[in-house]
Amino acid sequence: MESDSHNTKISSSNLDHHNHVILFPFMSKGHTIPLLHLARVLLNRHVTVTIFTTPANRSFITKFLPATSAAIVELPFPKNIPGVPNGVENTEDFPTMSMSMFYSLVLGTQNMKPDLDRALENIQTPVSFMVSDGFLWWTLDSASKLGFPRLVFYGMSHYAMAVYHSLFNSKKPKQTETETVVSDFPWIKLTRSEYDPSAQNGEDQSLAHEFMSKATEATNNSFGMIYNSFYELEPMFTDYWNQKVGPKSWPLGPLCLHDMKIESRGLVVHPWLDEKESSSVLYVAFGSQATVSSEQVREIAKGLEYSNVNFFWVLRKLEPEENKFLEEFEKRVKNRGIVVRDWVNQMEILKHKSVKGFFSHCGWNSVMESLSAGLPILGFPMMAEQHINAKMVVEEIKIGLRVKSYDGSLNGIVKSEEVSKMVKELMEGEVGKEMRKKVEEFAVMAHKAVQKGGSSWETLKEV
């Protein structure tokens, strides 16, 4: 992406009650939740909010935003997208996580554009601007035709975006057999377990290139970008983006903290946690998209069992043959561990007094929520930019540890011995104690950022 001069304010009224903002999240909970947090922030500032979604995704949004004045507009989801089963309208409904299926779905969403154009033309209240997911690149044309700006939402850190930009725009990155040096940030050296372009097959590479080309061009031509981060967390990488790359980016996060009072209202956290001592439980969750293999599930289970640490494990996508194994496993650990197979309100779990650490895939939402709750992370990245996020967590901001695959590869199996060792270090070791101190300092910064006068609070006024 190239530098851009998009640095003027969208509206002189600065998000007051005269504004009307369109939000259009990508069809995945991890992409949707931050924009729903943003919707709450805007509504609290008396901004009119309209959210676009599809029929199968509407119920999640209405449950997340009960009794609000946000309008929700449904657009039909395209049928007969090659490579995507009919009836699948979000990534959580994939039978198994497949990158080719993912890219096919992303590219197929552009067939929604005629319906979006018609819906926007029928909106009576003038639109101030649109915030749409970076994956929905085609929304730029819809906004431009009707004369209002499009802001891009990326559910990533500035660190990851800056690292990727440097990698992809370097004429010849410095590489060895084991490492790739990030030229603009030479202290960042990515191993094969963090960055390995050869891990993609030919079909995935072709679809990824088509998607990235379209998304990058649209982002370059958009008014600016919104990030779920805060300036104090990654000032160097935020400045790098805004001064050398562009378009202008506004960090508004952590979005999960802007509206904590509403978030907590009427929610019941799992009673199992209430029975545990303060700061004694490891929360284990690897997101809603990745499918953990049967072999890896067993290795994690054995590692948790050997660690003798209390744990709360959310495991939603299971291979059928794993149910019997997990039933036996739960019997053996029933006094100190539980496996939950339903969606949970993750922020509520992380805030619970009994939770001490987070064994996470390092999706960016999870990193921000763990940091906001003051909990150190044991990283187990699996896909997308999660490996870069884990790098940031462990080496840049130093609030966590990471498990390593037995063969050092990008997608290798992490053995039970490694899981057990690293879980105990995070929860009981001296390194874990240092990580906890560090993350608690960042948590204080995060809460200040979203309070009146804080960096994210003030940045939102600039948009």
C-alpha positions as CSV (number, residue, x, y, z in Angstrom):
1,M,0.0,0.0,0.0
2,E,1.2,3.5,-0.8
3,S,1.3,6.6,1.2
4,D,-1.9,8.7,0.9
5,S,-3.0,12.1,1.9
6,H,-6.3,11.1,3.3
7,N,-5.8,12.9,6.6
8,T,-8.7,15.3,6.8
9,K,-11.7,14.7,9.1
10,I,-14.8,13.1,7.6
11,S,-17.2,15.4,9.3
12,S,-16.8,18.7,11.1
13,S,-19.5,17.6,13.5
14,N,-17.2,14.8,14.8
15,L,-19.6,11.9,15.3
16,D,-22.5,13.7,16.9
17,H,-26.2,12.9,16.6
18,H,-26.3,14.2,13.0
19,N,-24.1,11.4,11.8
20,H,-25.2,8.1,10.2
21,V,-22.6,5.3,10.0
22,I,-23.0,2.1,8.0
23,L,-21.2,-1.0,9.4
24,F,-20.6,-4.0,7.2
25,P,-18.7,-6.9,8.9
26,F,-17.3,-9.9,7.2
27,M,-19.2,-13.2,7.7
28,S,-17.1,-14.5,10.6
29,K,-17.6,-14.0,14.4
30,G,-14.0,-12.9,14.8
31,H,-14.5,-10.1,12.2
32,T,-18.1,-9.3,13.4
33,I,-17.6,-8.8,17.1
34,P,-15.2,-5.8,17.0
35,L,-17.6,-4.0,14.7
36,L,-20.5,-4.7,17.0
37,H,-18.4,-3.2,19.8
38,L,-17.9,-0.2,17.6
39,A,-21.6,0.0,17.0
40,R,-22.2,0.2,20.7
41,V,-19.6,3.0,21.0
42,L,-21.3,5.0,18.2
43,L,-24.7,4.4,19.6
44,N,-23.6,5.7,23.0
45,R,-22.5,8.8,21.2
46,H,-25.9,9.2,19.7
47,V,-24.8,8.3,16.2
48,T,-27.3,6.6,13.9
49,V,-26.0,3.1,13.0
50,T,-27.1,0.7,10.2
51,I,-25.5,-2.8,10.0
52,F,-25.5,-4.9,6.9
53,T,-25.5,-8.6,7.2
54,T,-27.0,-11.8,5.7
55,P,-30.0,-13.8,6.9
56,A,-28.0,-16.6,8.6
57,N,-25.8,-14.0,10.5
58,R,-28.6,-11.8,11.7
59,S,-29.4,-13.7,14.9
60,F,-25.9,-13.4,16.3
61,I,-26.0,-9.6,15.7
62,T,-29.4,-9.2,17.3
63,K,-28.3,-11.2,20.4
64,F,-25.2,-9.2,20.7
65,L,-27.0,-5.8,20.3
66,P,-30.3,-6.4,22.2
67,A,-32.7,-3.5,22.6
68,T,-30.6,-1.0,20.7
69,S,-31.6,1.5,18.0
70,A,-29.2,0.0,15.4
71,A,-31.0,-0.9,12.2
72,I,-30.1,-4.3,10.7
73,V,-30.4,-4.7,6.9
74,E,-30.3,-8.2,5.4
75,L,-28.7,-8.9,2.0
76,P,-29.2,-12.3,0.4
77,F,-26.1,-14.4,0.5
78,P,-24.9,-15.6,-3.0
79,K,-25.8,-19.1,-4.0
80,N,-23.7,-21.6,-5.9
81,I,-20.3,-20.1,-5.0
82,P,-17.8,-22.6,-6.5
83,G,-16.1,-24.6,-3.7
84,V,-18.5,-23.4,-1.0
85,P,-21.4,-25.7,0.2
86,N,-24.9,-24.2,-0.3
87,G,-26.3,-22.8,2.9
88,V,-22.9,-21.8,4.3
89,E,-22.9,-18.0,5.0
90,N,-20.0,-17.7,7.4
91,T,-16.7,-19.3,8.1
92,E,-17.9,-21.0,11.3
93,D,-20.2,-23.2,9.2
94,F,-17.4,-24.7,7.1
95,P,-17.4,-28.5,7.5
96,T,-13.6,-28.2,8.0
97,M,-11.4,-25.2,7.7
98,S,-10.0,-25.1,4.2
99,M,-8.1,-22.1,2.8
100,S,-9.4,-22.7,-0.7
101,M,-13.0,-22.7,0.6
102,F,-12.2,-19.6,2.6
103,Y,-10.9,-17.6,-0.4
104,S,-13.8,-18.9,-2.5
105,L,-16.3,-17.5,0.0
106,V,-14.5,-14.2,0.3
107,L,-14.3,-13.8,-3.5
108,G,-17.9,-14.9,-3.8
109,T,-19.2,-12.1,-1.5
110,Q,-18.8,-9.6,-4.4
111,N,-22.0,-11.1,-5.9
112,M,-23.8,-9.2,-3.1
113,K,-22.9,-5.9,-4.6
114,P,-26.1,-5.3,-6.6
115,D,-28.2,-5.9,-3.6
116,L,-26.0,-3.6,-1.4
117,D,-26.3,-0.8,-4.1
118,R,-30.1,-1.1,-4.1
119,A,-30.3,-1.1,-0.3
120,L,-28.0,1.9,0.1
121,E,-30.1,3.9,-2.5
122,N,-33.2,3.2,-0.4
123,I,-31.8,4.5,2.9
124,Q,-33.6,7.7,3.8
125,T,-31.1,9.1,6.3
126,P,-28.0,10.5,4.6
127,V,-24.9,8.4,5.2
128,S,-21.8,10.1,6.8
129,F,-19.5,7.2,6.1
130,M,-19.2,3.4,5.9
131,V,-17.0,1.1,7.8
132,S,-16.6,-2.2,6.0
133,D,-14.3,-5.2,6.6
134,G,-11.2,-5.2,4.5
135,F,-12.3,-8.6,3.0
136,L,-15.3,-6.8,1.5
137,W,-13.3,-4.7,-0.9
138,W,-16.1,-4.3,-3.4
139,T,-18.1,-2.1,-0.9
140,L,-15.7,0.8,-1.9
141,D,-17.4,1.1,-5.3
142,S,-20.8,1.2,-3.7
143,A,-19.9,3.9,-1.2
144,S,-18.1,6.0,-3.9
145,K,-21.1,5.9,-6.3
146,L,-23.3,7.4,-3.6
147,G,-20.7,10.0,-2.5
148,F,-19.7,9.0,1.0
149,P,-16.3,7.7,2.3
150,R,-15.4,4.1,3.0
151,L,-13.2,3.3,6.0
152,V,-11.6,-0.1,6.1
153,F,-11.7,-2.3,9.2
154,Y,-8.9,-4.8,9.6
155,G,-9.0,-7.2,12.6
156,M,-5.2,-7.1,12.8
157,S,-2.5,-5.3,14.7
158,H,-0.4,-2.5,13.1
159,Y,2.6,-4.7,13.9
160,A,1.3,-7.5,11.7
161,M,0.3,-5.1,8.9
162,A,3.7,-3.4,9.0
163,V,5.6,-6.7,9.0
164,Y,3.6,-8.0,6.1
165,H,4.0,-4.8,4.2
166,S,7.8,-4.9,4.7
167,L,8.0,-8.5,3.6
168,F,5.9,-8.2,0.5
169,N,7.4,-4.9,-0.7
170,S,11.1,-5.9,-0.1
171,K,12.7,-6.6,-3.4
172,K,14.7,-9.4,-1.9
173,P,14.2,-10.2,1.8
174,K,17.3,-11.4,3.6
175,Q,16.7,-15.2,4.0
176,T,18.6,-18.1,5.4
177,E,17.5,-21.7,5.6
178,T,15.8,-21.1,8.9
179,E,14.9,-17.4,9.0
180,T,13.5,-14.4,7.0
181,V,14.6,-11.0,8.2
182,V,12.0,-8.2,8.0
183,S,14.0,-5.5,6.2
184,D,12.3,-2.4,7.8
185,F,12.5,-4.0,11.2
186,P,15.7,-6.0,11.1
187,W,15.4,-7.2,14.7
188,I,12.3,-9.2,13.7
189,K,13.4,-12.5,12.3
190,L,10.7,-14.9,11.2
191,T,11.3,-18.7,11.4
192,R,9.7,-21.4,9.3
193,S,7.1,-21.8,12.1
194,E,6.1,-18.2,11.7
195,Y,6.3,-17.4,8.0
196,D,6.5,-20.0,5.3
197,P,4.9,-19.0,1.9
198,S,5.7,-22.5,0.5
199,A,3.2,-24.0,2.9
200,Q,0.3,-23.0,0.6
201,N,-0.6,-25.2,-2.3
202,G,-0.9,-23.8,-5.8
203,E,-4.7,-23.4,-5.7
204,D,-4.6,-21.5,-2.4
205,Q,-1.8,-19.3,-3.7
206,S,-3.8,-18.4,-6.8
207,L,-7.0,-17.5,-4.9
208,A,-5.0,-15.7,-2.2
209,H,-3.3,-13.6,-4.8
210,E,-6.6,-12.6,-6.5
211,F,-8.1,-11.7,-3.2
212,M,-5.1,-9.8,-1.9
213,S,-4.8,-7.8,-5.1
214,K,-8.4,-6.7,-5.0
215,A,-8.4,-6.0,-1.2
216,T,-5.1,-4.0,-1.4
217,E,-6.2,-1.8,-4.3
218,A,-9.5,-1.0,-2.6
219,T,-7.8,-0.2,0.7
220,N,-5.4,2.1,-1.0
221,N,-8.4,4.0,-2.5
222,S,-10.4,4.1,0.7
223,F,-10.6,7.1,3.0
224,G,-8.7,5.4,5.8
225,M,-8.5,2.4,8.2
226,I,-9.8,1.6,11.6
227,Y,-7.9,-0.8,13.9
228,N,-8.8,-2.6,17.1
229,S,-5.7,-1.5,18.9
230,F,-4.4,1.5,20.9
231,Y,-1.5,3.8,20.2
232,E,0.5,3.1,23.4
233,L,0.7,-0.7,22.6
234,E,2.5,-0.3,19.2
235,P,3.5,3.3,18.6
236,M,6.4,2.5,16.3
237,F,4.3,0.4,14.0
238,T,1.3,2.8,14.0
239,D,3.7,5.7,13.1
240,Y,5.4,3.5,10.4
241,W,2.0,2.8,8.8
242,N,0.7,6.4,8.9
243,Q,4.0,8.0,7.8
244,K,5.3,5.5,5.2
245,V,2.5,3.4,4.0
246,G,-1.1,4.6,4.3
247,P,-4.0,5.2,4.0
248,K,-4.4,6.9,7.4
249,S,-5.1,4.5,10.2
250,W,-7.0,5.3,13.4
251,P,-6.5,2.9,16.4
252,L,-9.7,2.9,18.4
253,G,-9.3,0.0,20.7
254,P,-9.5,-2.1,22.6
255,L,-13.0,-2.0,21.3
256,C,-14.1,-4.6,23.9
257,L,-13.3,-2.0,26.7
258,H,-15.3,1.0,25.4
259,D,-18.6,-0.4,26.7
260,M,-17.8,-2.7,29.6
261,K,-20.8,-1.8,31.7
262,I,-23.3,-2.8,29.0
263,E,-21.2,-5.9,28.2
264,S,-21.4,-7.2,31.8
265,R,-25.1,-6.5,32.3
266,G,-27.2,-9.6,32.8
267,L,-24.5,-12.1,31.9
268,V,-23.9,-15.3,33.9
269,V,-20.4,-16.7,33.7
270,H,-20.0,-20.5,33.9
271,P,-20.7,-21.7,37.5
272,W,-17.8,-24.1,37.3
273,L,-15.4,-21.1,37.5
274,D,-17.1,-19.8,40.6
275,E,-16.0,-22.9,42.5
276,K,-12.3,-22.4,41.8
277,E,-9.8,-20.4,43.8
278,S,-8.8,-17.0,42.6
279,S,-6.1,-17.0,39.9
280,S,-6.0,-20.7,39.5
281,V,-7.5,-21.6,36.1
282,L,-6.1,-21.7,32.6
283,Y,-8.6,-20.6,29.9
284,V,-8.0,-22.7,26.7
285,A,-9.6,-21.6,23.4
286,F,-8.5,-21.6,19.8
287,G,-11.1,-19.5,18.1
288,S,-14.1,-20.3,16.0
289,Q,-12.5,-21.0,12.7
290,A,-9.6,-23.5,12.9
291,T,-10.3,-27.2,13.1
292,V,-7.9,-28.8,15.5
293,S,-6.9,-32.3,14.3
294,S,-7.7,-35.4,16.3
295,E,-4.1,-36.0,16.9
296,Q,-3.5,-32.5,18.2
297,V,-6.6,-32.6,20.4
298,R,-5.2,-35.7,22.1
299,E,-1.8,-34.1,22.6
300,I,-3.3,-31.0,24.1
301,A,-5.6,-33.1,26.4
302,K,-2.7,-35.2,27.6
303,G,-0.5,-32.1,28.2
304,L,-3.3,-30.4,30.2
305,E,-3.7,-33.6,32.2
306,Y,0.0,-33.9,32.9
307,S,0.3,-30.3,33.9
308,N,-2.0,-30.7,37.0
309,V,-3.3,-27.2,36.3
310,N,-7.0,-26.3,36.5
311,F,-8.3,-25.5,33.1
312,F,-11.5,-24.4,31.3
313,W,-11.3,-25.6,27.7
314,V,-13.6,-24.4,24.9
315,L,-13.6,-26.8,22.1
316,R,-16.3,-26.4,19.5
317,K,-15.2,-28.1,16.3
318,L,-14.6,-31.8,17.0
319,E,-14.0,-34.8,14.8
320,P,-16.7,-37.3,15.7
321,E,-14.2,-39.9,16.8
322,E,-12.9,-37.6,19.5
323,N,-16.1,-37.5,21.6
324,K,-15.4,-40.9,23.2
325,F,-11.8,-39.9,24.0
326,L,-12.9,-36.6,25.5
327,E,-15.6,-38.3,27.7
328,E,-12.9,-40.5,29.2
329,F,-10.5,-37.6,29.5
330,E,-13.1,-35.5,31.3
331,K,-13.7,-38.3,33.8
332,R,-10.0,-38.3,34.7
333,V,-9.7,-34.6,35.2
334,K,-13.3,-33.8,36.4
335,N,-12.1,-32.1,39.7
336,R,-9.8,-29.6,37.9
337,G,-10.8,-29.4,34.3
338,I,-13.8,-29.0,32.1
339,V,-14.4,-29.1,28.3
340,V,-17.1,-26.7,27.0
341,R,-18.6,-27.4,23.6
342,D,-20.7,-24.2,23.2
343,W,-19.9,-20.6,22.3
344,V,-19.0,-18.6,25.3
345,N,-18.7,-14.9,26.0
346,Q,-14.9,-14.9,26.0
347,M,-14.3,-11.5,27.6
348,E,-16.5,-12.5,30.6
349,I,-14.5,-15.7,31.1
350,L,-11.2,-13.8,30.9
351,K,-12.4,-11.3,33.5
352,H,-13.4,-14.0,36.0
353,K,-11.4,-13.8,39.2
354,S,-10.4,-17.5,39.0
355,V,-8.7,-17.2,35.5
356,K,-5.0,-16.7,35.6
357,G,-3.8,-17.3,32.0
358,F,-5.0,-17.9,28.4
359,F,-3.8,-20.7,26.1
360,S,-4.8,-19.1,22.8
361,H,-4.5,-19.3,19.0
362,C,-3.4,-15.6,19.1
363,G,-6.3,-14.3,17.0
364,W,-6.1,-10.5,17.3
365,N,-9.4,-10.2,19.2
366,S,-8.2,-12.8,21.7
367,V,-4.9,-11.0,22.2
368,M,-6.6,-7.7,22.8
369,E,-9.2,-9.3,25.2
370,S,-6.5,-11.1,27.2
371,L,-4.3,-8.0,27.4
372,S,-7.3,-5.9,28.5
373,A,-8.1,-8.5,31.2
374,G,-4.4,-8.4,32.4
375,L,-3.8,-12.1,31.6
376,P,-0.6,-13.5,30.0
377,I,-0.9,-15.7,26.9
378,L,0.5,-19.1,25.9
379,G,0.4,-18.9,22.2
380,F,-0.6,-21.7,19.8
381,P,-1.0,-19.9,16.4
382,M,-2.7,-22.0,13.7
383,M,-3.5,-19.9,10.6
384,A,-3.6,-16.5,8.9
385,E,-1.6,-13.8,10.8
386,Q,-1.8,-15.6,14.1
387,H,1.9,-16.6,13.9
388,I,2.9,-12.9,13.5
389,N,0.6,-12.0,16.4
390,A,2.3,-14.7,18.5
391,K,5.7,-13.2,17.6
392,M,4.5,-9.8,18.8
393,V,3.1,-11.2,22.0
394,V,6.3,-13.1,22.9
395,E,9.1,-10.9,21.6
396,E,7.8,-7.4,21.0
397,I,5.5,-6.6,24.0
398,K,6.6,-9.6,26.1
399,I,3.3,-10.6,27.6
400,G,3.4,-14.3,26.8
401,L,5.0,-17.6,25.8
402,R,4.6,-19.9,22.9
403,V,4.4,-23.7,22.3
404,K,6.5,-25.1,19.5
405,S,5.8,-27.9,17.1
406,Y,8.0,-31.0,17.5
407,D,9.5,-30.5,14.0
408,G,9.6,-26.7,14.0
409,S,7.3,-26.4,11.0
410,L,4.4,-24.0,10.4
411,N,1.7,-26.7,10.8
412,G,3.5,-29.3,12.9
413,I,2.0,-31.2,15.9
414,V,2.7,-29.8,19.3
415,K,3.4,-32.7,21.6
416,S,1.9,-33.2,25.1
417,E,5.2,-32.8,26.8
418,E,5.6,-29.3,25.3
419,V,2.1,-28.4,26.2
420,S,2.5,-29.5,29.8
421,K,5.9,-27.8,30.2
422,M,4.7,-24.4,28.8
423,V,1.4,-24.5,30.7
424,K,3.2,-24.9,34.0
425,E,5.7,-22.2,33.1
426,L,2.9,-19.7,32.3
427,M,0.8,-20.6,35.4
428,E,3.5,-21.3,38.0
429,G,7.0,-20.4,36.7
430,E,9.1,-17.3,37.2
431,V,8.9,-16.3,33.5
432,G,5.1,-16.5,33.8
433,K,5.2,-14.1,36.8
434,E,7.2,-11.6,34.8
435,M,4.8,-11.8,31.9
436,R,1.9,-11.2,34.3
437,K,3.5,-8.0,35.6
438,K,4.1,-6.8,32.1
439,V,0.5,-7.5,30.8
440,E,-1.0,-5.9,33.9
441,E,0.9,-2.7,32.9
442,F,-0.5,-2.9,29.4
443,A,-4.0,-3.5,30.8
444,V,-3.8,-0.2,32.7
445,M,-2.8,1.6,29.5
446,A,-5.6,-0.1,27.6
447,H,-8.3,1.0,30.0
448,K,-6.9,4.6,30.0
449,A,-6.9,4.6,26.2
450,V,-10.7,4.2,26.0
451,Q,-11.6,6.5,28.9
452,K,-12.5,10.1,28.3
453,G,-9.3,12.0,27.3
454,G,-7.4,8.7,26.4
455,S,-5.7,8.1,23.1
456,S,-8.5,5.9,21.6
457,W,-11.3,8.2,22.9
458,E,-9.6,11.2,21.4
459,T,-8.8,9.4,18.1
460,L,-12.5,8.5,17.7
461,K,-13.3,12.2,17.8
462,E,-10.9,12.8,14.9
463,V,-12.6,10.3,12.6
